[in-house]
Amino acid sequence: MLPYGRQTIEDDDIAAVAEALRGDFLTTGPAVEAFERAFAETVGARHAVACANGTAALHLAMLALDVKPGDAVIAPSITFLATANCARYVGADVVFADVDADTGLMTPQTLAEAIGRVGERRLRAVLPVHLRGDVAELPALAELAGAAGAVLVEDAPHALGTTMTFGNTAETVGDVRHSAMATFSFHPVKTIATGEGGMVTTNDPALAERLRIMRSHGMVRPEGADPWWYEMPEPGFNYRLPDILCALGLSQLRKLPRFAARRRALAAAYGEALAPLAPVVRQAVRPAWSDPVLHLMTVLIDFEAAGRSRRDVVEALKARGVGSQVHYIPVHRQPYYRELYGDLDLPGAEAWYARCLSLPLYPGMADSDVATVVEALAAALSR
């Protein structure tokens, strides 16, 4: 079975974890800081703060910004639940932005429309999602957010290794040139894996310090206090990432160039193999400024033209040993958010959802696997 995504764990990764297990620290030890330093250097940020998972990273970002009940946070509807939920964790309202129907990304136009629905609430943050690995138009989004009194927090679990060019400036996802923070996930299907794990990058030392405090119960140690003394000005959370997992993360991070090159090569092979299935099947549109390391190989399928339902196609692929997934059900459709905010009209999100299907993409795939997947897809769409 070819799953839509999976980790690549090799002998040196296992050896790194074994070495950590034999060490003095299983958690809150030197591997945490080593992973943070290496990650910050890799993406070009001044600070990186490791945490338990990508959802914790988003929650910590809201806490670091002091987002409060009654504030508003804008998130695109095409994303995983956590992007919106992190605002609710701190009592803020979510204002869902529509997305471009062919990229799945928040755009300046959809952000402007969402800002218009904020009303009298204080807009504190805008959370663009770098869907699949492609980058949203950060400079334009940052300008709109800033004019509305808010900052960007990039939700970037899909985009580790992705580069982009705005104007004549080459940038890397995570360098936070246009945002207050960027969040990452190291779930097994992501570009590097720690099992569970997350990271927040920032160039603001005050935000970095607050992130570290809030990931460890809100504890602080006043300067000059007794060695055992700590205080808790406000409750935080146990969102720490253990040394064991940071050791795996360090090992995986060293492989990022290889993983990125392999994902790009597989994406190019998919582009050639899928071309004969157009116009019924086509890849999601890639923004001109984005050079992605794709986390997801998402295709847009005209199921009506094919005379097949998405469920028919998913089941036919599975019967041929090919896994697939849908990224994503629009979050504004979820029962919780419908009860809270009512039904919303977000046509771009609906159009994306109606056509999207993610096919297998991970470094361990063989070149021949791409042909296998596309042949299975062609057969599944055939009448």
N, C-alpha and C positions, 0 to 999 in steps of 0.2 A: 504494500500500500504506500503510495506517495502522499503524505500529508501536505496540507497547504503550507506548513512551516514546521521546523524543528531545530533543536540545538545541534551544534557540532562540538562534541566533547572528545578531546584527544588525550593521549597518555600524559602529556606534560601538564594538562589541566588537572588530571587526577593526582599527579605528583605534587602539584602546587597545593591542592587541598590537603593531601596527606601530610605535607610539611607543616601546614598551619595547625593541623590536629596534633602534631607532635610538639608544637611550640607552647609557650607559656600563656598565650592569650587566645581564647576562642572568640572573644568579643571585646569591643572597646580597646583594642590593642593597636600595634604599629601598622598592621596591614590595612586598616581603615584609612589612615592618613596617607599611606603610600598609594592606595587606589585613588583617593581624591586628588592627590598631586598629579598623578599620571593622567587622570581623566581631564583635569583642567588644562594641562599642557597639550593634550591631544586636540581638544576643541578650541583652544585659544582663549579661555576665560581666566580671570584672576582667581576665582574661587570655585570649588566644587564641594558639595556637601552630600555624602552618601546617606541613604535612608532605606527603609524596609522594602519599598516597592514603588512603582510609578504613581499609584494612588496616594500614598503617603507623601510623595514629592509634591503633588498638586496641593494637598491639604496644607503642608508646611509652607508652601508659597503663599497661600491665602492668610495663614497665621502671620507670616513675616511681614506682609503688607498691612496687617491689622484690619482686614476686611471684617465688617461688623454686620449684625442683623439690621436689615433695612437698606443696606447697600445693594448695588447691582453689579453683576459680573456678566459679561457677554461671552457666550461660547457658541461654536457652530453646532448645528443639530446632527451633522454627520461626524460622529466621533464615538468613542467608547463612553460608557456611562460615567466614568470617573471624572471626565472633564467638567461636566455639569455638577456632579454630586459634590465636588470639593467646595463649591460655593455654598451649597446647602449645609455642609458640615459646620460652617461658621455662621449660619443663619442668614446669609445673603440671598437675594433673588437672582435667578438665572434668566437672562434675556437671550433667547435663542436667535442666532443669526442664520440666515439662509446661506447656501453655498452655490458655487458655480456648478451647473449640472454636469459638466464634462470633466472637471478636475476634482470635484468634491471639496474644494478649498473655500474658506471664507475669503471674500474679496473686499476691496474698498467700498464697492457699491452695496454689498450685503451688510457690511459693518455700518455704513452710514444709515441704512434703513433700520438696523437694530438700535442704533443710538437714538433714533427718533422715537423709539418705543420705551426708552428708559423712564421718561417722565420726570417727576420731581425727585426720584431717588438719586443718591450719589453714585455715579459710575466709578468704581474703584479699579477694575481690571478688565482687560480684554484678552481672551485665551485663544489665539489662532492655533489650529492643529495642522501640523505638517503631515498630511494624510499620505499614506503609502511610503513616504520618504521624500515627496515633493514639497517644496517650500512655499508658504503663502507670501504674498507681496509685502514684506515686513516694513520697508520705509513708508509706504503709503498708509498701512494700518497703524503704524506708530504715530504718524502725523495726525490722523483722525482721532486716535485714542487720546493723545496729548491735548488736542484742542477741546476734548470733552472732559479733561481733568483726570484721565485714567492712564494706566501704564499697560504695556504688553507683558504677558507671561506666556512664553512659547511652550505649547504642549508638543514635545518633540520625541516621544518614544519610538516613532517610526523612522527617524531621520538621522540617527547616528552615522557619521561619515559623509553625509550629504554636504555638498558645497554649492554656492550660488554666487552670482555676480549681479550686483545692483550698480548701475552706472558702469564705472570702470574698476570697481572695487571687488576683489575676490574675498569671499567670506566663508565661514564654516558654521554649520548649525551648532549652537551651543556657545558661540563666542559672545552672544548677547550684546551685540552692537546696537540693536534697536529695541531691546526689551530689558525689563528689570531682572528677569530670571528665565531660564529654560529648564524644563523637566524631562527626565529620561526614565525608561524602564529597561530592566534586564531580565524580563520574563523569557522563558526558553525559546519562544518563537521570534524574539527580537534579534538585532544584529549581533550583539554579544549577550551571553547568558550568565547569570549567577544563580539560577533557580528562581528566586524572587529577589528583587532589589531595585533600587531607584537612585537617582542623582538629581540634584538641583545645581545649576551653574549660575553665577552672578558675578558682576564686576564691582558690586557695592559691598564693602567690608561690613557695614552695619547690618545689611540683610543677611550676609553669610553668618555673622555671629548670632543673629536671632534664629536663623534656621537651625543652627547647632544646639542652641538652648532648647528650642521647642521640640526637637527630635528626642530629647533626653529628659522628659518629665517637667521641663521648665526650670530645672535646677541651675543655680548660679553659685559660684564660689567667690565671695567678696575678697578683694585684695587685702592682704594682711590678716585675714581671719585664721583661726586655728585650722590645722591640716584636715581635720575631719568635718569641718563645718560647711554646710551648704544651706541655701535659702531658695524658696520657691515663690517668686513674686506673683506668678500666675501658673495655673496647671498647663503642663505640656503633655507629650505623648511618648510612649516607648516605640519610637520609629527608627531605632538603631539598626545598622546592617552589620552582622557579625564578621569577625576576621576570617572565618572559614570561607564565607561567600565573597569577601573582598579579595582573598587570595585567588579564588577562581576568576573574579572579575579582572584582576591584574593580568592573569595568564591569557584570558580572552582578549583583553584590550591590545595586547601585543600582536594579535592576529587580525586586528581590524583592517589593515591594508589588504591582506589576503582575502578576508571575507568580503570586503567592499569590491575588490576586483572581480571576484567570482560572481557576486550578485549582479554586477554591471554586465558581465559577459552573458549570464543567463538571461537577463532582461533583453539584451540585444538579440540573442537567439530566439526568444519569444517573439520579438518584433517581426523577424523574418518569417517564422513559422505561422504566425497568425494572419499575415497579410492576405493569403488566399480566402480567408473567411470573411473578409470585409464585403459589404458594409454591415452584415448582421452582427459581426463581432469586431470590436476595435478596442485598442488600449485606451485607458484614461489619458486625457490630454496632459502633456507636460508643459508647465510654464516655461517661457523662454529663458528666464533667469536661473532656472533650477537644473543642477546636475546631480540627480539623486543617487543614493545608494538605496535601492528599493527594498523596503521591508515586505511589501505586498505586491504581487503581480495581479492587479485588478483589471479585468476586462469589462467592457460595457456591452451587453448583449440585447439585441432587439428580439425579445422572446416572442412577441406577437408575430413579427415577420417570419420567425423560424417555425412558428406553429407548435412551440413547446413551452411548457411552464418552467419556471426556474426549478421547482421541485423535481420535475421530470429530468431535467438536465443534471441536477445534483445527484440524483439516484442513479442515473445512467453512468455518470463518471465514477461513482463509488463502485458500481458493478464491474468496472474495468480497472479497479485498483487505483483510482485517482481521487484524492480528497480535495475538498473545496470549502469555502466559507463565504459569508456575506459580511462586508464591512462598509456600512453598518446599517442597522435599523435606526431611522432617525430618532434621536433621544426625545424630541418633543412629543413623539407618539407614545412614550411609556406611560402606563396608567398613573403613576405618581405625578408626573408633570402635567398630564391632561387634567387631572383633578385639581392641581394647584393653579394652572394658568389657562385652562380651557384649550380648545382646538386652535391650532395656528395654521396659517396658510404660508407654507415655505415651499414653493414649487420646485426650486432647484434641488433641495434635499429629497423631495419625493421622486423627481426624475432620476437622480443618481441612484437612489435605493431601488427603483423599479428595474434597473439594468445591471447593477454591479454584481460581479462574482469574482472571488479571489482564487487563483490557481496556485499550485505548488511553486514555491520559491525559497530555496535555502542552499547554503554553500555545498552541502553534501550531495546535491543532485548531480548526476552524470549528464554529459551533453545529450545523450540519447533520451534522457528522461523528458526533455522539452518536447521532442517529437512525439513521444508516447502520450504526453498530456494533450497536445494539440490534436493528434489523431483521435483520441478519446472524445475530445470536445466536439470535433467535426461529426463523429458518429452519433453523439448524444443529440446534436441539433438536426441531424438528418431525418427527413420524413420517412 
